[in-house]
Amino acid sequence: MFDPASFVNQKVAWLKEAIGRERALAAVSGGVDSMVTAVLGHRAVGERLKVVFLNTGFMREGEGEAVSKTLEKLGIRVERREVEGEFFSALRGKTDPEEKRKAFRETFYSCLSRVAGELGVKVLLQGTIAADVVETRGGVKTQHNVLEQVGIDPMVRYGYRVLEPLKDLYKPQVREVARFLGLPPEVSERRPFPGPGLSVRVLGEVTPERVELVRKATRIVEEETRDQPCFQAFAVLLSDRATGVSEKGERRYGAILVVRVVASEDAMRAEPLPLPWDLLRRLTHRLTSEVPGVSRVLYDLTPKPPATIEFE
């Protein structure tokens, strides 16, 4: 049986020894994996851990502010870096999902390399978990936080070594550790969010306008499914468009959104949730009336396997 107290003691001691007298860097996104990693690192080396939030332009509404408030309550200061221009430039013109993920990965670690150089840091703490490694090694999809396991030497390529205290855990165990560390429920129970953020929920080319559309849709889906017993709930913007009609009978040719709500324990298998019809109707109404440019809403009924949870 997994013991979070024993795990924390073991990993804090391991991090102390592995970091030694150096300073370390942790990048947080707001998800439970990166937040737990930052807290473990802070327990190990205190102020010698520098924590940064990279605003990639692909985050959910209010993500950066929420991260800072949560960690500051635990005595951890977060530095915010505005790098969205670099990420949109890196993904411009790319439509293939693997190309997009790899471009995100390269930009992410290059940005961290620059930050690490400015701070004189040679150690990066990363919240990679077991499911990330399994999917990347299996060739299902490239998880941006998997490097050494696929032959990338971060010291040679980016100038720092990577420590991954959570790489042998699955999501339920990470949540147990988060609760033990005193992270609030809005972090410990938070639904997973992909490392590349909303960029993998925009099928086709990623532009600021398309990301903003799916960001608004994401907020609505999360609000409406807050009380549902699901692992993840989100909206995906398709690359195709569809004909619609306005209340006044005027033709519309707009965006197609897919809503995906799944139940899962560890992200390795997932089942679509049979949402109540009234909830589906309410979701459709809000998405077509509150998100400009949306003309059609679909609900995804595909389990994993054969599908993955995220579309890209």
N, C-alpha and C positions, 0 to 999 in steps of 0.2 A: 504493500500500500504506500502511495506517495506521501511523504512527510514534508510539507513546505518549510517548516522550521529548520529541519536538518538540511534541506536543499539550500536555504538562504545562508546558513552558517558556513556550509561547504563552499559555496560560490563566492561569498565575500572574502573568505580566506584565500581562495584560488586567485581572485582578482588582485588582492593585495600583493601576492607573490608575483603574479604575472606582470603587473604594472611596475612594481618596484618603486623606485624614487621618481619615476617619470610622471608627466602629466598625461591625462587621457581626454578623449573627446567622445561625446555621445550625441547622436542626432535623434531627436524625438519628433514623432508625427502626430501624437495624440492617441495612438492605438496602445493597447495593453502591453504588447511585446516590447516596444521601444521605451515605454514609461517604466516598466519593471526593470529593464536593463539599466536605465539611468539611475534609478533608486539604488539598485545593487552596487553600481559603480560609486555612487556618492557615499554609501555606507563603507565601502572599501577604502577610498582615498580622499573623501571629503572634498575640500575646495580645489584639490588638484584635478578634479573632473570638471571639464568645461562642457556645458550642454547647449546645443544649438538647435533652433527650429528653422529649417529651410522652407521658405514660402515658394514652392515650385509653381504656384498658379493652379495646381490641380487638387487643392485641399477643399474640404467641406466648409460651409459657412461658419465663421467664428472659431475655426480650429486653433489658430495661433494663440488667440487670447485665452482660450480654455486651457491649453497646455501650460502657458505661463502661470495662470492663477493656481492650477492644481499643484504644480511642482514648487512654486514659491511658498505654499502652505507647509511644505515638507522641508523648507530651508534650501531649496535648489533654485538658483537663478538661471533663467533661460535667455540666451541671446538669439534674436531673430534676424535672419538674413533674407533680403528680398532678391530672389534670383529667378523670378518667373520668366523674364525676358530670355534668359539663357535656355530654359527648358522649351519654351515655345519655338525658339530658333532651331534647337536640336531636332525637334519632331516635325518641323515644317516639311510638307510634301510627302511624309511617310504614311502609308496606309496599312502595310503588313503588320500584324500584331507582334510578331517576334522582333521585327526591325524597330518598332516603337519601344518595346520593352528594353531592348539592348541600348537604344539611344538614350532612354531615360537613365539606365544604369550608369552609362559612361558619364553623362552630365552630372548625375548625383555624386558620384565618387570624385569627379574632377572638382566640383564645388567644395566638397569636404576636404580635398587635398589642399585647396587654396586656404580654407579656414584653418586647417591644421598647421600649414606653413606659417600663417600669420601669428598663431598662438604658440608656435614651437612645440607642437604635439606630434608624437610618433606612434600613438596607440589609439585605435578606434574601437569603441564598444558598440556592438551591434546586436539587435534583437532577433536574429535569425532563429526560427523554430524548426522542429523536425519536418513538418509538412512542407515548408519551403524547399528543403533539401530534396525530399522525395520527388516533388513535381519537377524540379529543375534537372536532377540527375536522370529522371525517367524520360526527359525530352517532352513532357506535356506542355510546359511553358516556362520561360525564363523568369525566375523570381529575382528581383534586382539585388537582393541582399545575400545572394549565394555566389561566392567568389572562389575561394580555395578548393571547394568541392568540385568545381568544374575546370580546374587548372589555371585560374587567374591568381597570380602572386601579387597581393595588394602592396607589399613593400616595394617591389620592383616597378609596378605600374603607377601607384599613387603616392608612395613615400611613407606609408604607415603600415603597421601590422594590425590585424583584426582579432579581437577577442569576442567570442560568442557564448555567453553563459547559459543561454536558453536553447541551444541547438539540439538537445536531446529530449526536449519537452514538446508535448502537443498542447493545443489551446486550453483544454480543461485544466491542465496542471499549471499553466501560466496564470490562469485566473485565480487558482488557489494561492499561488505565490503573491499575486497582487493584493488579495484580501489580507494575507498575513502581514504584508508590508504596510498596510494601512491606507492603501489607495482607495479613493471613494468609489462607490458602485458605478458612477458614470464612466469610470475608467475600467475597473475590474470586470464589469459585465458588458462593456461596450462591444457592439457588433464589429467583427473584423472589417478592415478597410484596406484595399490593396496598396502596396508600397508605391506604385506609380500613380496612385490616386485616381482622379476622375479621367485621366488620359486613357485608361483602359476601359472606360465606360462610354467613350466616344468612339464608335466604330467609324473607320475611315480617317480622314485627316483631322488632326487636332488643331483647332483654332480657339482664340479667346472667346469668341461668340458661342461656339458649340459647347465649350466647357461651361460657360455661364448658364446655358440652357439646362444642361444636365445637373449642374449644382443646385439650381432652383428645384428641379424635379426630385433630386435626392432628398432635400429637406422635407418636401411634401410626403414622399414615401415613408421616410423615417418617422415623421409626425403621426401619420395615419396608422402605422403598424407598431407603434410604441408598446401596445399591450399584447401583441401577438407573441407566442412562444417560438420565436424564430432565431436562427443563427445569423442570417443576413437578410437585409431587405434594401433594395436599391433600384434605381432606374438606369436604363441603358439607352443611349441615343443611336439609332440605326443610321447607316449611311444613305439608305433609300428615303424617298419622300412619298407621300400619299395624298390623293385628292380628298378634300373634305368640303363641308358646306357650313356657312355661318348661320347664326340665328335669323339673319335677314335673307337667307337664301342665296348668298353670294358664294361663288366658288373659292375654295382655299386649296393651296397646294403646300402642305407643310410637313413638319418633322414627325417621325414615328418613334414613340417611346415604348420600350419593353420594361415591364415591372417584373422583378424576380425576387421572390420571398421563399427562403428554404430553411428547413430544419436540418441540423447536423450536430454531431458531437465534436468532431476533430477536423473537419474540412476534407477528409479523405473520401467520404460518401455523403450524399445529401439528397433530401426529398423535398419537392415543392410543397408548400403549405396550402391546404384547401381553404382559402380565405372566404369569409362570408360574402354572399352576393352583394349585400348592401355596402360592404366595405369596398369591394371592387368598383361598384358604381360611383361611390364617393371619390375614390382615387381617380377614376377616369374624369369625372367632372372637374376636380381641382386641377389636374394636370393639363386639361385642354382649355381651361378658363384662366388659370393663374400663370401659366408658363407660355409666354408669347411664341407663336410659331408652331405650336403642336397641333396636329390635326387628327392623330390616331394614337390609341394606347392599346398595347397587347399584354397578355399575362403569360409568362413562361411556365410550362408544366413539365419541363424535362428534368429528370433526376440526374445525379452524378454517381456513377457513370450512366449513360454515355456522355453527357455534357460535363463541362467543368462548371464551378459555381459562377465565376466571372466569365464574361463573353470572350475576353482577350487575355 
